[in-house]
Amino acid sequence: MICETVFSIPGMGTLMITSVRQKDIPMVMASVMFVAFAISMINLLIDILYSYIDPRIKSQYVKVSR
């Protein structure tokens, strides 16, 4: 939101603030869900990539046969 304000770039932050001020509940719900989904997918991608980068993480999940 700060970058959008400083550089006058319309984006999700401006959309969310405008929707809250206008009491547009469906738009607020959709934008919050979109942001939550995007953050979840980014975290999942980082976790998957981290297992490829650091071999110690991968070795923790190797099944040990007895």
Helices and strands as residue ranges (DSSP letters): H 2-7, H 12-21, H 25-53, H 55-60
